[in-house]
């Protein structure tokens, strides 16, 4: 065989090797195991949610039937009516009028979450952009300090918050929660946005600077529009954190938001699981819809930089 013919054979060898690699398809057993594991995981996650929904649509007598009816033969919306009026067949459930306070609590949760989203996106956006574009000595230590604040237990700082808020008179108000929630929402937003800003091309900003745009103009006109997916993702996660927070809301307010209010549905005298299930379904619908609407942005922002 001539030397000149060897290079012509090398691509063929690589092609054959590539064909062999592609031919090593996943075995049927591995495929069944993967999809079986996914099915078990989906059932593990969705079955309690389905149990919750079904419990909110049946009567207490149906709830005690064994086995539990995964598909109810008859449904009722009396449980949802009960949590909106605060009574079940003229009997108030819980230690307070928890049902009639559900809609105001949902409104307060929306207000607190919306204010936190706007406030944290402004503060965290400026901090994350500065960390990404203006590195300084000790920047890495500063980032690590931000991460450390996420692991500080809430019980370690709730006492000073309570004393300070009582002195300035904001206990049992949304502002007490807005201020205290920044302890865990602001570091989260900074970490997400800083990682996202690192992925944005700097050439566009340099071109805008050459065209005479100031730093603020570049930030507002150029950076903010292309960073919209990261801002949306950070905003969604901030809202979810604020919506589901329990400990601060329990200590600093009198069941002002949804999580501590749901805990108030249980009393020493009686416990109406059907009404609690209906209230829980109503309280989880807003965050679920929000995540479904913006899940693409959330996943994209959380995975940004994973291939660096």
C-alpha positions as CSV (number, residue, x, y, z in Angstrom):
1,X,0.0,0.0,0.0
2,X,1.4,3.4,-0.9
3,X,2.0,6.1,1.6
4,X,-0.2,8.5,-0.4
5,X,-3.2,6.3,0.2
6,X,-2.9,6.2,4.0
7,X,-4.4,9.7,4.6
8,X,-7.4,8.7,2.6
9,X,-8.0,5.8,4.9
10,X,-7.7,7.7,8.1
11,X,-11.0,9.5,7.8
12,X,-12.7,6.3,7.0
13,X,-11.2,4.8,10.2
14,X,-12.5,7.7,12.2
15,X,-15.9,7.4,10.6
16,X,-16.0,3.7,11.4
17,X,-15.1,4.5,15.0
18,X,-17.7,7.2,15.2
19,X,-20.3,4.7,13.8
20,X,-19.3,2.2,16.4
21,X,-19.7,4.9,19.2
22,X,-23.1,5.9,17.8
23,X,-24.0,2.2,17.5
24,X,-23.6,1.7,21.2
25,X,-27.2,2.6,21.9
26,X,-28.7,2.4,25.4
27,X,-29.8,-1.1,26.2
28,X,-33.6,-1.8,26.6
29,X,-33.0,-2.6,30.3
30,X,-31.3,0.8,30.9
31,X,-34.0,2.6,29.1
32,X,-36.7,0.9,31.1
33,X,-34.8,1.6,34.4
34,X,-34.5,5.3,33.5
35,X,-38.1,5.9,32.5
36,X,-39.2,3.7,35.5
37,X,-37.2,5.9,37.8
38,X,-38.7,9.0,36.3
39,X,-42.2,7.6,36.7
40,X,-41.6,6.7,40.3
41,X,-40.2,10.2,41.0
42,X,-43.2,11.9,39.2
43,X,-45.7,9.8,41.3
44,X,-43.7,10.6,44.5
45,X,-44.0,14.4,43.7
46,X,-47.5,14.5,42.2
47,X,-49.4,12.0,44.3
48,X,-49.5,14.2,47.5
49,X,-50.7,17.2,45.3
50,X,-53.4,15.1,43.8
51,X,-54.4,13.8,47.3
52,X,-54.6,17.5,48.4
53,X,-56.8,18.5,45.4
54,X,-59.1,15.5,45.9
55,X,-59.4,16.2,49.6
56,X,-60.6,19.7,48.8
57,X,-63.4,18.5,46.6
58,X,-64.9,15.8,48.8
59,X,-66.8,15.8,52.1
60,X,-65.3,14.8,55.5
61,X,-67.3,11.5,55.4
62,X,-65.7,10.6,52.0
63,X,-62.3,11.5,53.4
64,X,-62.5,8.7,56.0
65,X,-63.3,6.0,53.4
66,X,-60.7,3.3,53.0
67,X,-59.2,3.0,50.5
68,X,-59.0,6.7,49.7
69,X,-60.8,7.5,46.5
70,X,-58.2,8.8,44.1
71,X,-61.0,9.6,41.7
72,X,-64.0,10.9,43.7
73,X,-67.4,9.7,42.6
74,X,-68.9,13.1,43.6
75,X,-67.4,16.5,44.2
76,X,-68.4,19.5,46.2
77,X,-67.1,23.1,46.3
78,X,-68.4,23.6,49.8
79,X,-64.9,23.5,51.2
80,X,-63.8,26.4,49.1
81,X,-66.9,28.3,50.2
82,X,-66.1,27.5,53.8
83,X,-62.6,28.9,53.7
84,X,-63.9,32.1,52.1
85,X,-66.6,32.6,54.8
86,X,-64.6,31.2,57.7
87,X,-67.2,28.6,58.7
88,X,-68.3,25.0,58.0
89,X,-72.0,24.5,58.4
90,X,-72.3,27.5,60.7
91,X,-69.3,26.3,62.9
92,X,-66.2,28.3,62.9
93,X,-63.1,26.1,62.4
94,X,-59.7,26.9,63.9
95,X,-58.9,29.1,66.8
96,X,-59.7,32.2,64.7
97,X,-61.6,33.3,61.6
98,X,-58.8,31.9,59.5
99,X,-61.0,31.1,56.5
100,X,-62.3,34.7,56.1
101,X,-58.7,36.0,56.4
102,X,-57.4,33.9,53.5
103,X,-58.0,36.3,50.6
104,X,-56.5,39.3,52.6
105,X,-53.5,37.1,53.4
106,X,-53.1,36.2,49.7
107,X,-53.3,39.9,48.9
108,X,-50.7,40.7,51.5
109,X,-48.4,38.0,50.2
110,X,-48.7,39.4,46.7
111,X,-47.9,42.9,47.9
112,X,-44.9,41.8,49.8
113,X,-43.6,39.6,47.0
114,X,-44.1,42.4,44.4
115,X,-42.4,45.0,46.5
116,X,-39.5,42.7,47.2
117,X,-39.1,41.8,43.5
118,X,-38.8,45.5,42.5
119,X,-36.6,46.5,45.4
120,X,-34.2,43.5,45.1
121,X,-33.9,43.7,41.3
122,X,-32.8,47.3,41.6
123,X,-30.3,46.7,44.5
124,X,-29.1,43.3,43.4
125,X,-28.9,44.3,39.8
126,X,-26.6,47.2,40.6
127,X,-24.5,45.1,42.9
128,X,-24.2,42.1,40.5
129,X,-23.3,44.4,37.6
130,X,-20.6,46.1,39.6
131,X,-19.2,42.7,40.7
132,X,-19.2,41.5,37.1
133,X,-17.8,44.5,35.4
134,X,-15.7,46.2,38.0
135,X,-13.6,43.6,39.8
136,X,-11.7,44.8,42.8
137,X,-9.4,43.4,45.5
138,X,-11.5,41.3,47.8
139,X,-14.3,40.8,45.3
140,X,-14.2,37.1,45.7
141,X,-14.3,37.3,49.5
142,X,-17.3,39.7,49.2
143,X,-19.1,37.1,47.0
144,X,-18.4,34.4,49.5
145,X,-19.7,36.6,52.3
146,X,-22.9,37.0,50.3
147,X,-23.2,33.2,50.0
148,X,-22.6,32.8,53.7
149,X,-25.5,35.0,54.6
150,X,-27.8,32.4,53.0
151,X,-26.9,29.8,55.6
152,X,-27.3,32.0,58.7
153,X,-30.3,30.5,60.6
154,X,-33.3,32.7,60.9
155,X,-33.6,32.2,64.6
156,X,-30.2,33.8,65.1
157,X,-31.4,37.2,63.8
158,X,-35.1,37.2,64.5
159,X,-34.6,38.6,68.0
160,X,-32.9,41.8,66.9
161,X,-35.4,42.3,64.2
162,X,-38.3,41.9,66.6
163,X,-36.9,44.4,69.1
164,X,-36.1,47.0,66.3
165,X,-39.5,46.7,64.7
166,X,-41.3,47.0,68.0
167,X,-39.3,50.2,68.7
168,X,-40.1,51.8,65.3
169,X,-43.7,50.5,65.4
170,X,-43.8,48.3,62.3
171,X,-44.6,45.0,63.9
172,X,-47.5,43.2,62.2
173,X,-47.2,45.2,59.1
174,X,-46.0,44.2,55.6
175,X,-42.9,46.5,56.0
176,X,-41.6,44.3,58.8
177,X,-41.5,41.4,56.4
178,X,-40.2,43.4,53.4
179,X,-37.2,44.5,55.5
180,X,-36.5,41.2,57.1
181,X,-37.0,39.1,53.9
182,X,-34.1,40.9,52.3
183,X,-31.8,38.9,54.5
184,X,-32.3,35.9,52.2
185,X,-33.8,37.3,49.0
186,X,-31.1,39.9,48.3
187,X,-28.1,37.5,48.4
188,X,-30.1,35.1,46.2
189,X,-30.7,37.8,43.6
190,X,-27.1,39.0,43.6
191,X,-25.7,35.5,43.0
192,X,-28.1,34.8,40.1
193,X,-27.7,38.1,38.4
194,X,-23.9,38.2,38.8
195,X,-23.6,34.8,37.2
196,X,-25.9,35.9,34.4
197,X,-24.0,39.2,33.8
198,X,-20.8,37.3,33.5
199,X,-22.3,35.5,30.4
200,X,-23.2,38.7,28.6
201,X,-20.8,39.9,25.9
202,X,-18.9,43.0,26.9
203,X,-18.2,44.0,23.2
204,X,-21.8,45.4,23.0
205,X,-21.1,47.7,26.0
206,X,-17.7,48.7,24.6
207,X,-19.4,49.6,21.2
208,X,-22.0,51.7,23.0
209,X,-19.2,53.5,24.9
210,X,-17.5,54.3,21.6
211,X,-20.8,55.7,20.3
212,X,-20.8,58.1,23.2
213,X,-23.2,56.4,25.6
214,X,-22.6,56.9,29.3
215,X,-22.3,54.0,31.7
216,X,-25.9,54.5,33.0
217,X,-27.2,54.8,29.4
218,X,-25.4,51.6,28.5
219,X,-26.8,49.8,31.5
220,X,-30.4,50.9,30.9
221,X,-30.6,50.8,27.1
222,X,-28.2,47.9,26.3
223,X,-27.6,45.7,29.3
224,X,-31.1,45.6,30.9
225,X,-32.9,44.4,27.7
226,X,-30.5,41.6,27.0
227,X,-30.4,40.6,30.6
228,X,-34.2,40.4,30.8
229,X,-34.3,36.5,31.1
230,X,-32.0,36.7,34.1
231,X,-34.0,39.5,35.7
232,X,-37.2,37.6,35.2
233,X,-35.7,34.4,36.7
234,X,-34.4,36.3,39.7
235,X,-37.7,38.0,40.2
236,X,-39.6,34.7,40.1
237,X,-37.3,33.1,42.6
238,X,-37.5,36.2,44.9
239,X,-41.3,36.0,44.8
240,X,-41.4,32.3,45.5
241,X,-39.1,32.8,48.5
242,X,-41.2,35.6,49.9
243,X,-44.5,33.7,49.2
244,X,-43.4,30.5,51.1
245,X,-41.6,32.1,54.0
246,X,-43.1,31.0,57.4
247,X,-40.8,31.7,60.3
248,X,-40.4,35.5,60.0
249,X,-44.1,35.9,59.2
250,X,-45.1,33.9,62.2
251,X,-42.9,35.8,64.7
252,X,-43.1,39.4,63.3
253,X,-46.8,39.4,62.3
254,X,-50.2,38.0,63.4
255,X,-50.7,35.5,60.5
256,X,-50.4,38.4,58.0
257,X,-49.4,36.1,55.0
258,X,-50.5,32.8,53.7
259,X,-48.1,30.2,55.4
260,X,-48.7,31.1,59.0
261,X,-52.4,31.6,58.3
262,X,-52.7,28.0,57.0
263,X,-51.1,26.8,60.3
264,X,-53.9,28.6,62.1
265,X,-56.5,26.3,60.5
266,X,-55.7,23.7,63.2
267,X,-57.1,24.2,66.7
268,X,-57.1,22.2,69.9
269,X,-60.9,21.7,69.6
270,X,-61.2,20.5,66.0
271,X,-59.3,20.1,62.7
272,X,-61.0,20.4,59.4
273,X,-58.7,18.8,56.8
274,X,-61.0,19.4,53.9
275,X,-61.1,23.1,54.5
276,X,-57.3,23.2,55.0
277,X,-56.9,21.3,51.7
278,X,-59.1,23.9,49.9
279,X,-57.2,26.8,51.4
280,X,-53.8,25.2,50.5
281,X,-54.9,24.6,46.9
282,X,-55.9,28.3,46.6
283,X,-52.6,29.4,48.1
284,X,-50.4,27.3,45.8
285,X,-52.1,28.2,42.6
286,X,-50.4,31.7,42.2
287,X,-46.8,30.5,42.5
288,X,-47.5,27.4,40.3
289,X,-48.9,29.5,37.5
290,X,-46.0,32.0,37.9
291,X,-43.4,29.2,37.5
292,X,-45.2,27.6,34.6
293,X,-45.3,31.0,32.8
294,X,-41.6,31.8,33.3
295,X,-40.0,28.3,33.8
296,X,-37.9,28.7,30.6
297,X,-36.3,31.9,32.0
298,X,-35.7,30.4,35.4
299,X,-34.0,27.3,34.0
300,X,-31.9,29.3,31.6
301,X,-30.7,31.7,34.3
302,X,-29.9,28.9,36.8
303,X,-27.9,27.0,34.3
304,X,-26.1,30.0,32.9
305,X,-22.3,29.4,33.1
306,X,-22.6,25.7,33.8
307,X,-20.4,25.0,30.8
308,X,-17.6,27.4,31.8
